[in-house]
Amino acid sequence: MDKTIKELKKTFDFLNKYAKNDENNACIYCGLIATDKEHLIPRSWIEETKRLKALGFNVEIPKEVIVPACRECNMIATGNFFKGFKEKKEFIQEKIIKRYKRFAKISFWTEEEINELEGRLREEVFYFNEIAKIIQKRLKKLGMKF
């Protein structure tokens, strides 16, 4: 059974929240909805510093700072150590832009064009359009010019 555009929009509503600019629950790096808590200084580094202090080394234990992040940005930063927040943010944003820059050149299908399609093809084109719009908003938020 073919879904209408109205039905497709209804099933896609859960993703629309990712395109909203809710600063209270936004990823600190890219602006998508935050799904994770990101440790600016990795917990492993803090724990190792505590261990060194317990062994008598004169080290300062860094303060644990947690910020909201989306899963993708959190995973991009994993395994890397940065001198500061600015360096980390720039690293993550460069990776996001590189990963999705091809979406900046996409031409969207119109509702009329999508309605001319049938079955799964209609659904796939509709969903691709919506996801591409979210990606473009994200890229614009990161400063990419189209």
Backbone as a printed PyTorch tensor [residue, N CA C, xyz], in Angstrom:
tensor([[[ 0.8420, -1.1780,  0.0000],
         [ 0.0000,  0.0000,  0.0000],
         [ 0.8890,  1.2440,  0.0000]],

        [[ 0.6410,  2.1500, -0.9490],
         [ 1.4180,  3.3740, -1.0560],
         [ 1.0390,  4.3530,  0.0440]],

        [[ 2.0590,  4.9330,  0.6670],
         [ 1.8100,  5.9480,  1.6850],
         [ 1.7530,  7.3130,  1.0120]],

        [[ 0.8490,  8.1520,  1.4960],
         [ 0.7670,  9.5200,  0.9900],
         [ 1.8760, 10.3490,  1.6330]],

        [[ 2.1250, 11.5140,  1.0640],
         [ 3.1270, 12.4160,  1.6400],
         [ 2.7440, 12.7650,  3.0780]],

        [[ 1.4610, 12.9690,  3.3200],
         [ 0.9930, 13.2950,  4.6740],
         [ 1.3400, 12.1700,  5.6460]],

        [[ 1.1300, 10.9310,  5.2270],
         [ 1.4550,  9.7860,  6.0870],
         [ 2.9610,  9.6750,  6.3010]],

        [[ 3.7240,  9.9320,  5.2470],
         [ 5.1820,  9.8740,  5.3670],
         [ 5.6880, 10.9460,  6.3310]],

        [[ 5.1150, 12.1400,  6.2420],
         [ 5.5230, 13.2180,  7.1530],
         [ 5.2360, 12.8450,  8.5990]],

        [[ 4.0980, 12.2200,  8.8190],
         [ 3.7250, 11.8220, 10.1800],
         [ 4.7210, 10.8100, 10.7450]],

        [[ 5.1360,  9.8440,  9.9190],
         [ 6.0780,  8.8340, 10.4060],
         [ 7.4770,  9.4080, 10.5920]],

        [[ 7.7420, 10.5420,  9.9690],
         [ 9.0710, 11.1460, 10.0440],
         [ 9.1650, 12.2070, 11.1330]],

        [[ 8.0600, 12.5460, 11.7720],
         [ 8.0360, 13.6250, 12.7650],
         [ 9.0540, 13.4590, 13.8820]],

        [[ 9.3510, 12.2200, 14.2590],
         [10.2960, 12.0220, 15.3640],
         [11.6650, 12.5830, 15.0280]],

        [[12.0370, 12.6320, 13.7560],
         [13.3420, 13.1770, 13.3850],
         [13.3390, 14.6980, 13.2930]],

        [[12.1720, 15.2860, 13.1670],
         [12.1110, 16.7410, 13.0680],
         [12.7010, 17.4220, 14.2930]],

        [[12.6400, 16.7730, 15.4440],
         [13.2140, 17.3770, 16.6460],
         [14.7220, 17.5740, 16.5050]],

        [[15.3800, 16.7800, 15.6610],
         [16.8130, 16.9170, 15.4640],
         [17.1680, 18.1940, 14.7030]],

        [[16.2120, 18.7240, 13.9830],
         [16.4690, 19.9370, 13.2140],
         [16.1600, 21.1980, 14.0100]],

        [[15.5130, 21.0440, 15.1470],
         [15.1390, 22.2030, 15.9510],
         [16.3590, 22.7520, 16.6770]],

        [[16.3070, 24.0180, 16.9560],
         [17.4210, 24.6760, 17.6340],
         [17.0780, 24.8600, 19.1060]],

        [[17.1080, 23.7920, 19.8640],
         [16.8440, 23.8380, 21.2980],
         [18.1910, 23.9300, 22.0040]],

        [[18.5920, 25.1460, 22.3340],
         [19.9170, 25.3730, 22.9120],
         [20.1270, 24.6360, 24.2270]],

        [[19.0470, 24.3460, 24.9560],
         [19.1820, 23.6610, 26.2380],
         [19.5420, 22.1960, 26.0790]],

        [[19.2120, 21.6170, 24.9560],
         [19.4740, 20.2000, 24.7480],
         [20.2220, 19.9620, 23.4390]],

        [[21.0210, 20.9390, 23.0240],
         [21.7450, 20.8450, 21.7620],
         [23.1750, 20.3710, 21.9820]],

        [[23.6730, 19.6310, 21.0060],
         [25.0770, 19.2200, 21.0080],
         [25.9400, 20.4760, 20.9800]],

        [[26.9070, 20.5360, 21.8580],
         [27.7700, 21.7080, 21.9710],
         [28.6580, 21.8850, 20.7330]],

        [[28.8270, 20.8220, 19.9570],
         [29.6950, 20.8640, 18.7860],
         [28.9620, 21.1820, 17.4890]],

        [[27.7630, 20.5860, 17.2790],
         [27.1020, 20.7180, 15.9730],
         [25.6730, 21.2270, 16.0320]],

        [[25.0530, 21.2520, 17.2030],
         [23.7070, 21.7850, 17.3210],
         [22.5740, 20.7780, 17.2220]],

        [[22.8540, 19.5240, 16.8460],
         [21.7970, 18.5130, 16.8510],
         [21.3610, 18.2590, 18.2850]],

        [[20.2720, 17.5330, 18.4540],
         [19.8260, 17.2150, 19.8040],
         [20.8940, 16.3450, 20.4850]],

        [[21.1860, 16.6800, 21.7200],
         [22.2100, 15.9450, 22.4710],
         [21.6230, 14.6350, 22.9870]],

        [[22.2920, 13.5560, 22.6760],
         [21.8790, 12.2330, 23.1480],
         [22.8710, 11.6700, 24.1510]],

        [[24.0460, 12.2810, 24.2390],
         [25.1260, 11.7940, 25.0980],
         [25.6040, 12.8990, 26.0320]],

        [[26.3970, 12.4690, 27.0000],
         [27.1230, 13.4000, 27.8600],
         [28.6010, 13.2170, 27.5200]],

        [[29.2270, 14.3020, 27.1330],
         [30.6150, 14.2850, 26.6860],
         [31.5200, 14.7910, 27.8020]],

        [[32.5610, 14.0520, 28.0930],
         [33.5580, 14.4800, 29.0740],
         [34.6330, 15.2720, 28.3340]],

        [[34.7320, 16.5680, 28.6210],
         [35.7300, 17.3830, 27.9320],
         [37.1360, 16.8700, 28.1980]],

        [[37.3860, 16.4750, 29.4230],
         [38.6430, 15.8000, 29.7560],
         [38.2710, 14.3420, 29.9820]],

        [[38.8420, 13.4380, 29.1940],
         [38.4500, 12.0230, 29.3080],
         [38.5750, 11.5030, 30.7360]],

        [[37.6010, 10.6950, 31.1280],
         [37.6180, 10.1100, 32.4770],
         [38.8940,  9.3140, 32.7170]],

        [[39.3800,  8.6480, 31.6900],
         [40.6040,  7.8520, 31.8530],
         [41.7860,  8.7450, 32.2380]],

        [[41.8350,  9.9500, 31.6830],
         [42.9030, 10.9020, 32.0110],
         [42.7770, 11.3520, 33.4660]],

        [[41.5590, 11.6340, 33.8930],
         [41.3300, 12.0590, 35.2810],
         [41.7160, 10.9360, 36.2420]],

        [[41.2980,  9.7100, 35.9340],
         [41.6160,  8.5610, 36.7910],
         [43.1230,  8.3170, 36.8500]],

        [[43.8020,  8.4510, 35.7230],
         [45.2580,  8.2590, 35.7030],
         [45.9550,  9.3400, 36.5270]],

        [[45.4590, 10.5680, 36.4560],
         [46.0290, 11.6600, 37.2470],
         [45.8430, 11.3930, 38.7380]],

        [[44.6760, 10.8810, 39.1140],
         [44.4290, 10.5210, 40.5220],
         [45.3970,  9.4330, 40.9720]],

        [[45.6310,  8.4600, 40.1080],
         [46.5530,  7.3650, 40.4280],
         [47.9670,  7.9060, 40.6380]],

        [[48.4030,  8.8090, 39.7530],
         [49.7340,  9.3980, 39.8830],
         [49.8560, 10.2100, 41.1750]],

        [[48.8090, 10.9400, 41.5150],
         [48.8110, 11.7350, 42.7560],
         [48.9260, 10.8050, 43.9650]],

        [[48.2040,  9.6770, 43.9280],
         [48.2500,  8.7030, 45.0230],
         [49.6460,  8.0910, 45.1650]],

        [[50.3840,  8.0320, 44.0580],
         [51.7500,  7.5040, 44.0940],
         [52.7630,  8.5540, 44.5500]],

        [[52.2860,  9.7840, 44.7830],
         [53.1730, 10.8200, 45.2970],
         [53.6180, 11.8460, 44.2730]],

        [[53.1780, 11.7270, 43.0390],
         [53.5500, 12.7150, 42.0290],
         [52.8160, 14.0270, 42.2910]],

        [[53.4990, 15.1230, 41.9970],
         [52.9210, 16.4470, 42.1980],
         [52.1460, 16.8440, 40.9340]],

        [[50.9260, 16.3580, 40.8460],
         [50.0810, 16.6530, 39.6800],
         [48.7520, 17.2250, 40.1540]],

        [[48.1710, 18.0530, 39.3130],
         [46.8640, 18.6200, 39.6260],
         [45.7930, 17.7710, 38.9450]],

        [[44.8220, 17.3540, 39.7270],
         [43.7390, 16.5370, 39.1750],
         [42.7670, 17.4630, 38.4520]],

        [[42.5770, 17.2340, 37.1450],
         [41.6670, 18.1110, 36.4010],
         [40.2200, 17.9350, 36.8410]],

        [[39.4920, 19.0140, 36.7370],
         [38.0730, 18.9970, 37.0910],
         [37.2980, 18.2720, 35.9830]],

        [[36.3300, 17.4560, 36.3970],
         [35.4910, 16.7700, 35.4250],
         [34.4500, 17.7520, 34.8910]],

        [[34.4520, 17.9480, 33.5770],
         [33.4990, 18.8470, 32.9300],
         [32.7060, 18.0260, 31.9210]],

        [[31.3820, 18.0370, 32.0740],
         [30.5150, 17.2570, 31.1920],
         [29.6110, 18.2180, 30.4290]],

        [[29.5370, 18.0220, 29.1100],
         [28.7040, 18.8710, 28.2510],
         [27.7990, 17.9880, 27.3930]],

        [[26.6860, 18.5440, 26.8870],
         [25.8100, 17.7610, 26.0140],
         [26.4230, 17.5940, 24.6230]],

        [[26.2770, 16.3980, 24.0590],
         [26.7940, 16.1170, 22.7120],
         [25.9040, 15.0830, 22.0360]],

        [[25.8890, 15.1180, 20.7200],
         [25.1950, 14.0550, 19.9900],
         [26.1360, 12.8500, 19.9280]],

        [[25.5980, 11.7010, 19.6260],
         [26.3910, 10.4630, 19.5870],
         [27.5510, 10.5770, 18.5930]],

        [[27.2700, 11.1280, 17.4160],
         [28.3030, 11.1960, 16.3840],
         [29.4840, 12.0560, 16.8140]],

        [[29.2250, 13.2450, 17.3270],
         [30.3160, 14.1230, 17.7670],
         [31.0890, 13.4990, 18.9230]],

        [[30.3820, 12.8590, 19.8340],
         [31.0290, 12.2020, 20.9640],
         [31.9680, 11.0970, 20.4740]],

        [[31.5260, 10.3360, 19.4900],
         [32.3480,  9.2330, 18.9780],
         [33.5420,  9.7440, 18.1730]],

        [[33.3800, 10.8520, 17.4640],
         [34.4900, 11.4170, 16.6860],
         [35.6450, 11.7930, 17.6040]],

        [[35.3320, 12.3130, 18.7740],
         [36.3670, 12.7800, 19.6970],
         [37.0290, 11.6480, 20.4750]],

        [[36.3870, 10.4880, 20.5360],
         [36.9000,  9.3680, 21.3280],
         [38.3110,  8.9860, 20.8910]],

        [[39.1590,  8.7950, 21.8800],
         [40.5180,  8.3390, 21.6030],
         [41.4950,  9.4450, 21.2600]],

        [[41.0360, 10.6680, 21.2450],
         [41.9080, 11.8040, 20.9510],
         [42.0210, 12.6840, 22.1880]],

        [[43.1750, 13.3130, 22.3450],
         [43.3500, 14.2540, 23.4430],
         [43.6430, 15.6180, 22.8480]],

        [[43.0400, 16.6400, 23.4020],
         [43.1460, 17.9840, 22.8620],
         [43.6740, 18.9400, 23.9240]],

        [[44.3760, 19.9760, 23.4670],
         [44.9180, 20.9780, 24.3840],
         [43.8150, 21.7630, 25.0760]],

        [[42.7220, 21.9780, 24.3590],
         [41.6200, 22.7500, 24.9220],
         [40.3230, 22.4830, 24.1850]],

        [[39.2660, 23.0970, 24.7000],
         [37.9400, 22.8940, 24.1270],
         [37.8680, 23.3880, 22.6880]],

        [[38.4470, 24.5480, 22.4150],
         [38.3850, 25.1260, 21.0680],
         [38.9970, 24.1720, 20.0400]],

        [[40.1510, 23.6090, 20.3640],
         [40.8200, 22.6720, 19.4560],
         [39.9490, 21.4350, 19.2140]],

        [[39.3310, 20.9450, 20.2670],
         [38.4700, 19.7640, 20.1610],
         [37.2430, 20.0610, 19.3010]],

        [[36.6260, 21.2100, 19.5410],
         [35.4340, 21.5950, 18.7860],
         [35.7630, 21.7490, 17.2990]],

        [[36.8660, 22.3960, 16.9890],
         [37.2710, 22.5730, 15.5870],
         [37.5500, 21.2270, 14.9210]],

        [[38.1990, 20.3200, 15.6380],
         [38.4950, 18.9840, 15.1110],
         [37.2040, 18.2550, 14.7490]],

        [[36.2470, 18.2660, 15.6680],
         [34.9710, 17.5740, 15.4490],
         [34.2070, 18.2200, 14.2970]],

        [[34.1420, 19.5400, 14.2880],
         [33.3940, 20.2260, 13.2360],
         [34.0000, 19.9850, 11.8550]],

        [[35.3170, 19.9600, 11.7640],
         [35.9740, 19.6620, 10.4820],
         [35.6200, 18.2600, 10.0010]],

        [[35.5860, 17.3020, 10.9170],
         [35.2290, 15.9220, 10.5550],
         [33.7820, 15.8390, 10.0600]],

        [[32.8690, 16.5360, 10.7400],
         [31.4530, 16.5300, 10.3450],
         [31.3030, 17.1480,  8.9540]],

        [[31.9390, 18.2910,  8.7340],
         [31.8480, 18.9530,  7.4300],
         [32.4190, 18.0600,  6.3380]],

        [[33.5680, 17.4540,  6.5800],
         [34.1790, 16.5710,  5.5800],
         [33.2650, 15.3800,  5.2690]],

        [[32.6470, 14.8250,  6.2930],
         [31.7890, 13.6490,  6.1330],
         [30.5280, 13.9540,  5.3210]],

        [[29.9770, 15.1580,  5.4950],
         [28.6700, 15.4650,  4.9040],
         [28.6830, 16.5490,  3.8280]],

        [[29.8520, 17.0230,  3.4150],
         [29.8880, 18.1540,  2.4810],
         [29.1860, 17.8660,  1.1570]],

        [[29.1080, 16.6120,  0.7520],
         [28.4250, 16.2870, -0.5090],
         [26.9290, 16.6220, -0.4460]],

        [[26.3670, 16.7160,  0.7640],
         [24.9510, 17.0560,  0.9110],
         [24.6820, 18.5370,  0.6390]],

        [[25.7170, 19.3490,  0.5920],
         [25.5390, 20.7800,  0.3260],
         [25.0770, 21.0240, -1.1090]],

        [[25.3490, 20.0770, -1.9940],
         [25.0420, 20.2650, -3.4170],
         [23.7560, 19.5740, -3.8530]],

        [[23.0170, 19.0280, -2.9180],
         [21.8270, 18.2470, -3.2580],
         [20.6760, 19.1540, -3.6850]],

        [[19.9990, 18.7360, -4.7390],
         [18.7490, 19.3860, -5.1480],
         [17.6090, 18.5450, -4.5860]],

        [[16.6780, 19.2020, -3.9390],
         [15.5730, 18.4730, -3.3190],
         [14.4480, 18.2120, -4.3090]],

        [[13.7970, 17.0790, -4.1120],
         [12.6020, 16.7580, -4.8790],
         [11.4610, 17.6010, -4.3290]],

        [[10.5500, 18.0210, -5.2060],
         [ 9.3570, 18.7380, -4.7540],
         [ 8.3180, 17.7180, -4.3150]],

        [[ 7.3280, 18.1910, -3.5640],
         [ 6.2510, 17.3070, -3.1280],
         [ 5.5160, 16.7090, -4.3330]],

        [[ 5.3400, 17.5180, -5.3640],
         [ 4.6620, 17.0390, -6.5750],
         [ 5.4600, 15.9120, -7.2320]],

        [[ 6.7820, 16.0790, -7.3010],
         [ 7.6270, 15.0390, -7.9060],
         [ 7.5720, 13.7490, -7.0860]],

        [[ 7.5990, 13.8920, -5.7750],
         [ 7.5420, 12.7100, -4.9100],
         [ 6.1960, 12.0150, -5.0530]],

        [[ 5.1270, 12.7860, -5.1710],
         [ 3.7880, 12.2010, -5.3280],
         [ 3.6470, 11.3960, -6.6160]],

        [[ 4.4460, 11.7000, -7.6100],
         [ 4.3920, 10.9550, -8.8720],
         [ 5.0210,  9.5660, -8.7310]],

        [[ 5.8030,  9.3690, -7.6910],
         [ 6.4520,  8.0750, -7.4620],
         [ 5.4850,  7.1320, -6.7650]],

        [[ 5.8650,  5.8600, -6.6990],
         [ 5.0040,  4.8650, -6.0530],
         [ 5.8050,  4.0150, -5.0700]],

        [[ 5.0760,  3.4450, -4.1130],
         [ 5.6190,  2.4360, -3.2000],
         [ 6.8470,  2.8650, -2.4270]],

        [[ 7.7940,  1.9180, -2.3190],
         [ 9.0140,  2.1480, -1.5320],
         [ 9.8600,  3.2730, -2.1060]],

        [[ 9.8260,  3.4350, -3.4290],
         [10.6110,  4.5120, -4.0350],
         [10.1370,  5.8670, -3.5070]],

        [[ 8.8320,  6.0530, -3.3950],
         [ 8.2850,  7.3010, -2.8540],
         [ 8.7840,  7.5020, -1.4230]],

        [[ 8.7100,  6.4530, -0.6150],
         [ 9.1630,  6.5520,  0.7800],
         [10.6430,  6.8880,  0.8610]],

        [[11.4600,  6.1780,  0.0870],
         [12.9120,  6.3900,  0.1400],
         [13.2880,  7.8040, -0.2850]],

        [[12.6800,  8.2980, -1.3510],
         [12.9840,  9.6560, -1.8160],
         [12.5280, 10.6790, -0.7790]],

        [[11.3530, 10.4740, -0.2040],
         [10.8550, 11.3910,  0.8260],
         [11.8100, 11.4250,  2.0190]],

        [[12.1830, 10.2560,  2.5350],
         [13.0660, 10.1990,  3.7040],
         [14.4370, 10.7830,  3.3980]],

        [[14.9600, 10.4890,  2.2140],
         [16.2550, 11.0540,  1.8320],
         [16.1830, 12.5800,  1.8270]],

        [[15.1180, 13.1290,  1.2520],
         [14.9220, 14.5830,  1.2370],
         [14.9650, 15.1550,  2.6490]],

        [[14.2220, 14.5390,  3.5680],
         [14.1280, 15.0520,  4.9370],
         [15.4660, 14.9590,  5.6680]],

        [[16.1490, 13.8530,  5.5070],
         [17.4590, 13.6910,  6.1500],
         [18.4610, 14.6840,  5.5820]],

        [[18.4360, 14.8820,  4.2730],
         [19.3470, 15.8390,  3.6410],
         [19.0910, 17.2580,  4.1490]],

        [[17.8330, 17.6070,  4.3990],
         [17.5090, 18.9370,  4.9380],
         [18.1190, 19.1150,  6.3280]],

        [[18.0210, 18.0850,  7.1460],
         [18.6000, 18.1420,  8.4930],
         [20.1180, 18.2820,  8.4070]],

        [[20.7400, 17.5310,  7.5220],
         [22.1970, 17.6050,  7.3570],
         [22.6010, 18.9980,  6.8840]],

        [[21.8550, 19.5760,  5.9540],
         [22.1810, 20.9200,  5.4830],
         [22.0510, 21.9530,  6.6000]],

        [[21.0290, 21.8360,  7.4390],
         [20.8940, 22.7550,  8.5800],
         [22.0980, 22.6240,  9.5100]],

        [[22.5240, 21.3980,  9.7230],
         [23.6710, 21.1430, 10.5890],
         [24.9290, 21.7760,  9.9990]],

        [[25.1440, 21.5960,  8.7050],
         [26.3210, 22.1650,  8.0490],
         [26.3020, 23.6940,  8.0990]],

        [[25.1370, 24.2830,  7.9020],
         [25.0250, 25.7440,  7.9880],
         [25.3560, 26.2200,  9.3920]],

        [[24.8940, 25.4780, 10.3940],
         [25.1740, 25.8240, 11.7850],
         [26.6800, 25.7780, 12.0660]],

        [[27.3770, 24.9150, 11.3380],
         [28.8290, 24.7960, 11.5030],
         [29.5860, 25.8200, 10.6600]],

        [[28.8440, 26.6450,  9.9150],
         [29.4770, 27.7200,  9.1580],
         [29.7770, 27.4000,  7.7110]],

        [[29.3130, 26.2680,  7.2100],
         [29.5700, 25.9170,  5.8140],
         [28.6970, 26.7770,  4.9120]],

        [[29.3180, 27.3200,  3.8680],
         [28.6030, 28.1550,  2.9000],
         [28.1340, 27.2810,  1.7430]],

        [[26.9170, 27.5300,  1.2910],
         [26.3490, 26.7700,  0.1650],
         [26.3070, 27.6620, -1.0490]]])
